[in-house]
Amino acid sequence: MSLAPAPVPRLVVVGSVGLDTIRTPWERRSNVLGGSASYACAAASFFARAGMVGVVGADFPAPARALFRRRGIDLAGLQTVKGRTFRWSGVYERNMDVRRTLRTDLNVFADFSPELPEAYRRAPFLFLANIAPALQLHVLDQMRAPRFVVADTMDLWIRTAAADLGRVIGRVDLLTVNESEARHLTGAHSLLAAARELLRRGPSHVLVKKGENGSLLLSRDRIFLLPAFPLEAVRDPTGAGDTFAGGFMGRLARDGRTDERALRRAMLYGSVVASFGVEAFGLDCLRRLTPARIEERAARFRRMLPS
């Protein structure tokens, strides 16, 4: 008897899975489940089946793996190898806008080489979270014909892997960067000018993350600015960008469309899920979140926006 082929996830997310130590002005937590793939997959899971590609050590806690499974995340691409899981430690200043990294221990993540299960290679949507551009290229070479690919990056890769990063930018549909990364990549101070330059390098869209000021989506002939959902208090902003990206990609994967209207709707849902995420430490809030609460907040958000 032949086995049925593994189901194809609607979305594949490639990134880090780790354990964080986080200190804010009010609280300190150790061994908090974190990493870009963790946040993005958890956020996406409210909308579509996501496949996680990452690596953890033998010390990775069973409850964390169980949380992924409860959220319906496909773990066929999550490698478990000998050694210790990636760990990060950081502290936030009182205004929560400034973060200092105290320590980064790559551990098993240092030798990570993402290998996609066969089913993942046929996925229509792909999110390349913040990993080395050479690894992002390695993933792109394994994909069959993805419909929509989004890539994230950081200043480190802009400084140390510019050539590979340039090749990634030329092969994706949407590049997401924050304000400083957009300026660093292009040398332009104006965000509009920086985004226009990045569009010339290949992607059809650039999404600039502006933190508490929202996000900016640019294509070759359109600009869309979305504010962030207003909050009274932020407990832990760690992973907010990855949560936004996961919600954004999950909604696109659910809708199966990538036109301007679908992209704008996905931005709204990404912002809403990220607003929940920062209200608690790590993934705590996303553990308890329900689709009904997401829809209720999305409706409130729409009423705040100009018609």
PADOTI-617273 format. One record per residue (C-alpha): residue number from 1; residue in three letters; x, y, z. Coordinates in nm, 3 decimals. Each point is the difference from the previous one (the first is absolute). Layout:
BEGIN
> NUM,ALA,X,Y,Z
...
This chain:
BEGIN
> 1,MET,0.000,0.000,0.000
> 2,SER,0.144,0.337,-0.101
> 3,LEU,-0.010,0.285,0.247
> 4,ALA,-0.197,0.312,-0.086
> 5,PRO,0.219,0.296,-0.091
> 6,ALA,0.064,0.251,0.279
> 7,PRO,-0.236,0.299,-0.014
> 8,VAL,0.146,0.315,-0.148
> 9,PRO,0.000,0.294,0.245
> 10,ARG,-0.148,0.320,-0.140
> 11,LEU,0.294,0.192,0.148
> 12,VAL,0.361,-0.093,0.077
> 13,VAL,0.194,0.206,0.254
> 14,VAL,0.378,-0.028,0.027
> 15,GLY,0.176,0.160,0.297
> 16,SER,0.129,-0.037,0.353
> 17,VAL,-0.156,-0.189,0.290
> 18,GLY,0.146,0.084,0.338
> 19,LEU,-0.027,0.070,0.369
> 20,ASP,0.023,0.361,0.118
> 21,THR,0.083,0.180,0.320
> 22,ILE,-0.187,0.331,-0.005
> 23,ARG,0.021,0.288,0.245
> 24,THR,-0.232,0.298,-0.011
> 25,PRO,-0.021,0.285,0.252
> 26,TRP,-0.268,-0.198,0.184
> 27,GLU,0.077,-0.369,-0.039
> 28,ARG,0.261,-0.262,-0.086
> 29,ARG,-0.069,-0.338,-0.160
> 30,SER,0.238,-0.285,-0.088
> 31,ASN,-0.034,-0.282,-0.253
> 32,VAL,-0.282,0.174,-0.186
> 33,LEU,-0.090,-0.172,-0.327
> 34,GLY,0.118,0.228,-0.280
> 35,GLY,0.163,0.022,-0.339
> 36,SER,-0.129,0.142,-0.327
> 37,ALA,-0.153,-0.327,-0.121
> 38,SER,-0.180,-0.053,0.332
> 39,TYR,-0.168,0.341,-0.006
> 40,ALA,-0.080,-0.006,-0.371
> 41,CYS,-0.144,-0.353,-0.003
> 42,ALA,-0.209,0.063,0.312
> 43,ALA,-0.148,0.315,-0.154
> 44,ALA,-0.059,-0.163,-0.339
> 45,SER,-0.170,-0.300,0.158
> 46,PHE,-0.318,0.200,0.065
> 47,PHE,-0.055,0.022,-0.375
> 48,ALA,0.175,-0.287,-0.180
> 49,ARG,0.205,-0.315,0.053
> 50,ALA,0.365,0.096,0.035
> 51,GLY,0.307,-0.221,-0.033
> 52,MET,0.292,0.091,0.226
> 53,VAL,0.360,-0.032,-0.118
> 54,GLY,0.258,0.046,0.273
> 55,VAL,0.232,-0.183,0.237
> 56,VAL,-0.004,-0.067,0.375
> 57,GLY,0.222,-0.190,0.238
> 58,ALA,-0.074,-0.304,0.211
> 59,ASP,-0.080,0.237,0.288
> 60,PHE,-0.298,0.157,-0.178
> 61,PRO,-0.293,-0.023,0.243
> 62,ALA,-0.280,-0.243,-0.079
> 63,PRO,-0.272,0.252,0.101
> 64,ALA,0.125,0.239,-0.270
> 65,ARG,-0.023,-0.269,-0.264
> 66,ALA,-0.346,-0.090,0.129
> 67,LEU,-0.107,0.364,-0.036
> 68,PHE,0.100,-0.003,-0.366
> 69,ARG,-0.202,-0.316,-0.056
> 70,ARG,-0.306,0.143,0.176
> 71,ARG,0.015,0.295,-0.237
> 72,GLY,-0.005,-0.244,-0.293
> 73,ILE,0.354,0.088,-0.110
> 74,ASP,0.165,-0.265,-0.216
> 75,LEU,0.335,-0.096,0.156
> 76,ALA,0.138,-0.227,-0.272
> 77,GLY,0.259,0.267,-0.079
> 78,LEU,0.112,0.058,0.360
> 79,GLN,0.333,-0.176,0.046
> 80,THR,0.107,-0.128,0.343
> 81,VAL,0.374,-0.055,0.040
> 82,LYS,0.248,-0.060,0.278
> 83,GLY,0.095,0.310,0.192
> 84,ARG,-0.169,0.302,0.152
> 85,THR,-0.279,0.206,-0.150
> 86,PHE,0.066,0.355,-0.122
> 87,ARG,-0.020,0.251,0.287
> 88,TRP,-0.034,0.377,0.008
> 89,SER,0.001,0.244,0.291
> 90,GLY,-0.103,0.366,-0.013
> 91,VAL,-0.120,0.294,0.205
> 92,TYR,-0.249,0.275,-0.085
> 93,GLU,0.028,0.360,0.112
> 94,ARG,-0.291,0.169,0.174
> 95,ASN,-0.162,0.131,-0.318
> 96,MET,0.011,-0.356,-0.148
> 97,ASP,0.128,0.141,-0.331
> 98,VAL,0.369,-0.063,0.073
> 99,ARG,0.127,-0.355,0.042
> 100,ARG,0.351,-0.115,0.086
> 101,THR,0.118,-0.350,-0.077
> 102,LEU,0.190,-0.138,0.298
> 103,ARG,0.094,-0.338,-0.141
> 104,THR,-0.055,-0.218,-0.306
> 105,ASP,0.090,-0.370,0.009
> 106,LEU,-0.057,-0.148,-0.345
> 107,ASN,0.065,-0.358,0.118
> 108,VAL,-0.159,-0.243,-0.251
> 109,PHE,-0.122,0.293,-0.210
> 110,ALA,0.363,0.073,-0.097
> 111,ASP,0.005,-0.306,-0.229
> 112,PHE,-0.359,0.024,-0.118
> 113,SER,-0.052,-0.104,-0.362
> 114,PRO,-0.371,0.010,-0.084
> 115,GLU,-0.117,-0.309,-0.190
> 116,LEU,-0.362,0.006,-0.108
> 117,PRO,-0.221,-0.307,0.016
> 118,GLU,-0.134,-0.089,-0.344
> 119,ALA,-0.350,0.128,0.082
> 120,TYR,0.137,0.339,0.109
> 121,ARG,0.167,0.052,-0.339
> 122,ARG,-0.343,0.023,-0.162
> 123,ALA,-0.141,0.256,0.244
> 124,PRO,-0.149,0.309,-0.169
> 125,PHE,0.116,0.251,0.265
> 126,LEU,0.345,0.036,0.154
> 127,PHE,0.130,0.227,0.274
> 128,LEU,0.378,0.023,0.030
> 129,ALA,0.046,0.141,0.348
> 130,ASN,0.320,0.165,0.118
> 131,ILE,0.277,-0.251,-0.072
> 132,ALA,0.322,0.024,-0.202
> 133,PRO,-0.073,0.087,-0.364
> 134,ALA,0.199,-0.304,-0.115
> 135,LEU,-0.249,-0.219,0.187
> 136,GLN,-0.292,0.192,-0.148
> 137,LEU,0.141,-0.068,-0.346
> 138,HIS,0.043,-0.368,0.089
> 139,VAL,-0.371,-0.016,0.089
> 140,LEU,-0.104,0.180,-0.318
> 141,ASP,0.197,-0.254,-0.205
> 142,GLN,-0.205,-0.282,0.157
> 143,MET,-0.344,0.150,-0.068
> 144,ARG,-0.190,-0.116,-0.309
> 145,ALA,-0.201,0.304,-0.105
> 146,PRO,-0.122,0.204,0.298
> 147,ARG,-0.274,0.248,-0.075
> 148,PHE,0.114,0.271,0.243
> 149,VAL,0.330,0.028,0.189
> 150,VAL,0.076,0.249,0.277
> 151,ALA,0.347,0.053,0.148
> 152,ASP,0.115,0.179,0.314
> 153,THR,0.355,0.108,0.081
> 154,MET,0.206,0.202,0.249
> 155,ASP,0.290,0.246,0.017
> 156,LEU,0.251,-0.280,0.068
> 157,TRP,-0.061,-0.157,-0.341
> 158,ILE,0.001,0.339,-0.171
> 159,ARG,0.351,0.053,0.140
> 160,THR,0.142,-0.350,-0.042
> 161,ALA,-0.188,-0.174,-0.282
> 162,ALA,-0.103,0.275,-0.240
> 163,ALA,0.056,-0.202,-0.319
> 164,ASP,-0.212,-0.297,0.114
> 165,LEU,-0.263,0.235,0.138
> 166,GLY,-0.018,0.174,-0.336
> 167,ARG,-0.069,-0.335,-0.166
> 168,VAL,-0.277,-0.073,0.253
> 169,ILE,-0.161,0.338,-0.064
> 170,GLY,-0.001,-0.072,-0.372
> 171,ARG,-0.187,-0.328,0.046
> 172,VAL,-0.282,0.088,0.240
> 173,ASP,-0.339,0.162,-0.048
> 174,LEU,0.009,0.213,0.314
> 175,LEU,0.287,0.120,0.216
> 176,THR,-0.077,0.109,0.354
> 177,VAL,0.240,0.231,0.184
> 178,ASN,-0.012,0.252,0.281
> 179,GLU,0.083,0.366,-0.050
> 180,SER,0.370,-0.022,0.086
> 181,GLU,0.047,-0.308,-0.219
> 182,ALA,-0.165,0.171,-0.297
> 183,ARG,0.237,0.295,0.035
> 184,HIS,0.303,-0.221,0.061
> 185,LEU,-0.075,-0.214,-0.307
> 186,THR,-0.036,0.294,-0.237
> 187,GLY,0.184,0.297,0.150
> 188,ALA,-0.317,0.207,-0.039
> 189,HIS,-0.134,0.193,0.300
> 190,SER,-0.352,0.034,-0.138
> 191,LEU,-0.198,-0.319,0.061
> 192,LEU,-0.188,0.055,-0.325
> 193,ALA,0.323,0.033,-0.196
> 194,ALA,0.146,-0.305,0.176
> 195,ALA,-0.306,-0.210,-0.078
> 196,ARG,0.003,0.112,-0.364
> 197,GLU,0.363,-0.108,-0.028
> 198,LEU,-0.076,-0.339,0.154
> 199,LEU,-0.285,-0.050,-0.247
> 200,ARG,0.245,0.062,-0.282
> 201,ARG,0.206,-0.292,0.130
> 202,GLY,-0.270,-0.257,-0.070
> 203,PRO,-0.293,-0.044,0.239
> 204,SER,-0.348,0.113,-0.102
> 205,HIS,-0.065,0.132,0.353
> 206,VAL,0.195,0.143,0.292
> 207,LEU,-0.149,0.009,0.349
> 208,VAL,0.167,0.237,0.246
> 209,LYS,-0.068,-0.078,0.367
> 210,LYS,-0.031,0.319,0.207
> 211,GLY,-0.063,-0.147,0.346
> 212,GLU,-0.261,0.191,0.196
> 213,ASN,-0.048,0.220,-0.308
> 214,GLY,-0.135,-0.286,-0.206
> 215,SER,0.119,-0.124,-0.339
> 216,LEU,0.046,0.127,-0.353
> 217,LEU,-0.067,-0.212,-0.309
> 218,LEU,0.136,0.113,-0.335
> 219,SER,-0.034,-0.144,-0.348
> 220,ARG,0.114,0.160,-0.323
> 221,ASP,-0.313,0.214,-0.029
> 222,ARG,-0.167,-0.002,0.344
> 223,ILE,0.068,0.097,0.361
> 224,PHE,-0.199,-0.119,0.300
> 225,LEU,0.061,0.114,0.358
> 226,LEU,-0.158,-0.190,0.289
> 227,PRO,0.029,0.121,0.361
> 228,ALA,0.066,-0.245,0.280
> 229,PHE,-0.293,-0.109,0.214
> 230,PRO,0.011,0.232,0.305
> 231,LEU,0.078,-0.162,0.335
> 232,GLU,0.000,0.134,0.352
> 233,ALA,0.289,-0.219,0.113
> 234,VAL,0.271,-0.216,-0.155
> 235,ARG,0.147,-0.277,0.217
> 236,ASP,0.249,-0.159,-0.241
> 237,PRO,0.066,0.116,-0.358
> 238,THR,0.231,-0.294,-0.076
> 239,GLY,-0.102,-0.166,-0.325
> 240,ALA,-0.253,0.267,-0.095
> 241,GLY,0.134,0.028,-0.356
> 242,ASP,-0.006,-0.377,-0.050
> 243,THR,-0.350,-0.022,0.147
> 244,PHE,-0.112,0.271,-0.243
> 245,ALA,0.163,-0.186,-0.290
> 246,GLY,-0.155,-0.330,0.105
> 247,GLY,-0.347,0.149,0.024
> 248,PHE,0.052,0.177,-0.332
> 249,MET,0.117,-0.316,-0.180
> 250,GLY,-0.259,-0.221,0.168
> 251,ARG,-0.282,0.223,-0.116
> 252,LEU,0.139,0.007,-0.356
> 253,ALA,0.027,-0.379,0.005
> 254,ARG,-0.359,-0.030,0.124
> 255,ASP,-0.135,0.238,-0.264
> 256,GLY,0.214,-0.145,-0.278
> 257,ARG,0.033,0.343,-0.160
> 258,THR,0.284,0.253,-0.026
> 259,ASP,-0.165,0.299,-0.165
> 260,GLU,0.019,0.343,0.166
> 261,ARG,-0.326,-0.043,0.188
> 262,ALA,0.112,-0.337,0.140
> 263,LEU,0.338,0.142,0.103
> 264,ARG,-0.163,0.289,0.184
> 265,ARG,-0.242,-0.231,0.178
> 266,ALA,0.292,-0.225,0.098
> 267,MET,0.184,0.301,0.144
> 268,LEU,-0.299,0.082,0.218
> 269,TYR,-0.017,-0.354,0.136
> 270,GLY,0.376,-0.009,0.050
> 271,SER,-0.023,0.318,0.204
> 272,VAL,-0.290,-0.135,0.206
> 273,VAL,0.171,-0.329,0.087
> 274,ALA,0.325,0.185,0.083
> 275,SER,-0.196,0.230,0.233
> 276,PHE,-0.112,-0.302,0.199
> 277,GLY,0.349,-0.145,0.001
> 278,VAL,0.166,0.296,0.173
> 279,GLU,-0.257,0.000,0.281
> 280,ALA,0.172,-0.297,0.168
> 281,PHE,0.344,-0.160,0.022
> 282,GLY,0.118,-0.213,-0.288
> 283,LEU,-0.280,-0.204,-0.151
> 284,ASP,-0.216,0.010,0.314
> 285,CYS,-0.276,0.213,-0.150
> 286,LEU,-0.009,-0.196,-0.326
> 287,ARG,-0.052,-0.321,0.202
> 288,ARG,-0.330,0.135,0.126
> 289,LEU,-0.108,0.192,-0.308
> 290,THR,-0.306,-0.108,-0.200
> 291,PRO,-0.113,0.080,-0.355
> 292,ALA,-0.306,0.171,0.145
> 293,ARG,0.215,0.245,0.198
> 294,ILE,0.208,0.070,-0.311
> 295,GLU,-0.312,0.077,-0.204
> 296,GLU,-0.142,0.220,0.276
> 297,ARG,0.317,0.208,0.018
> 298,ALA,0.029,0.011,-0.379
> 299,ALA,-0.352,0.143,-0.017
> 300,ARG,0.090,0.261,0.262
> 301,PHE,0.314,0.087,-0.196
> 302,ARG,-0.196,0.047,-0.323
> 303,ARG,-0.234,0.243,0.175
> 304,MET,0.302,0.211,0.103
> 305,LEU,0.126,0.029,-0.357
> 306,PRO,-0.118,0.252,-0.261
> 307,SER,-0.262,-0.145,-0.233
